[in-house]
Amino acid sequence: LKVLLGLFLAEPLLAVLRFFPTSILSGLLAISAFELAAAARSALTADAEKVRLCLLTCCFTVFCGTAVGFFLGLVAWVLLGVTALVIGPSESVAAARAEWHTVQGKIANWKPLAARTRIRQGRDV
């Protein structure tokens, strides 16, 4: 319905909007931005990957234009989906990183057998 109204009534509405002061139109635009932000709140309270995708698409849209931003957002969504299939879900990646840091800590604290026996005997290494 909105698309049809936009197609057939865009020019007459534009003629009416030319009579409004810019400050009133700016206020209406700000209210529309707040409504869009409220609608996007559910996406921004989701997991980190959805938040990254939302912000990435917003940046593309702001800096590259609406059509290009939408297309690049779709490309980013596909790439994030492919990486999730190849690498795995973020929970398993986080668990693997934690395990790797544990192993690194054990390796860093490891000392050769000769050094451990000298320490037990009270001699410096």
Residue pairs with C-beta under 8 A, 6 or more apart in sequence:
17 25
40 54
43 50
43 51
43 54
44 51
44 54
47 90
48 90
49 80
49 84
49 90
52 80
53 73
53 76
53 77
53 80
56 73
56 76
57 69
57 70
57 72
57 73
57 76
58 69
59 69
60 68
60 69
60 70
60 72
60 73
60 76
61 68
61 69
61 70
61 73
62 69
63 69
64 72
84 90
87 93
111 119
111 125
115 125
118 124
118 125
119 125
